[in-house]
Amino acid sequence: MEKKETLVLNKSNSVSYKVRIRRGNSETSWYDDFEVPSEAGQSILGVLQYIYENLDASLAFSGSCRLGLCSSCLVRVNGKVVHACTTLIKSDIVVEPYKQSCVARDLIVTQNTDTYRDEK
């Protein structure tokens, strides 16, 4: 069954996406929902920056090179591990840390190689 794209028209009649983000740490977590305006060529990292700058400055995430080389922006989007800086948003998404058991805060994970080996 094909997932249909859900676009929302907000009050100014512009298109937006629904973004659900897993928050918290390895011990306690919850999901927060956001509505983000659609822009052509917008990356997942751009969406996270929009949320941080305009909707919730407490969101913790990482990004550095913006070229998909450093892997500091790795996240799980709709169940698939991707580079947030090079992956474009095309529909509503669920964003989670790429390693569930090593979450320091929100989308930031610790670099525990033993745990990574278990989750590959």
Residue pairs with C-beta under 8 A, 6 or more apart in sequence:
3 91
5 90
5 91
5 92
6 17
6 18
6 91
6 92
7 15
7 16
7 17
7 38
8 15
8 16
8 17
8 18
8 35
9 15
9 16
10 16
10 35
10 37
14 37
14 38
15 37
15 38
16 35
16 36
16 37
16 38
17 35
17 36
17 38
17 47
17 89
17 91
17 92
17 93
18 33
18 34
18 35
18 92
18 93
19 33
19 34
19 35
19 36
19 47
19 51
19 89
19 92
19 93
19 95
20 31
20 32
20 33
20 34
20 92
20 93
20 94
20 95
21 31
21 32
21 33
21 34
21 48
21 51
21 59
21 94
21 95
21 96
21 106
21 107
22 29
22 30
22 31
22 94
22 95
22 96
22 97
22 106
22 107
23 29
23 30
23 31
23 32
23 59
23 106
24 30
24 103
24 105
24 106
25 103
25 104
25 105
26 100
26 101
26 102
26 103
29 103
31 94
32 56
34 51
34 55
34 56
36 47
36 50
36 51
36 55
36 89
37 50
38 89
39 46
41 88
42 88
42 89
43 84
43 85
43 86
43 87
43 88
43 89
44 75
44 77
44 82
44 84
44 85
44 87
44 88
44 89
44 93
44 95
45 61
45 63
45 66
45 73
45 84
45 85
46 89
47 89
47 93
48 59
48 61
48 63
48 84
48 95
48 107
49 63
51 59
52 59
52 61
59 106
59 107
60 104
60 105
60 106
60 107
60 108
61 73
61 75
61 84
61 106
61 107
61 108
62 72
62 73
62 107
62 108
63 72
63 73
63 84
63 85
64 70
64 72
64 73
65 72
65 85
66 85
67 85
67 86
68 83
68 85
68 86
71 83
73 83
73 84
73 85
74 81
74 82
74 83
74 84
74 98
75 81
75 82
75 84
75 95
75 96
75 97
75 98
75 107
76 82
76 95
76 96
76 97
76 98
77 84
77 87
77 93
77 94
77 95
77 96
78 93
78 94
79 94
81 98
84 95
95 107
96 107
97 103
97 106
97 107
97 108
97 109
98 109
99 109
99 112
99 115
99 116
99 119
100 119
101 115
101 118
101 119
102 109
102 110
102 111
102 112
102 115
102 116
103 109
103 110
104 110
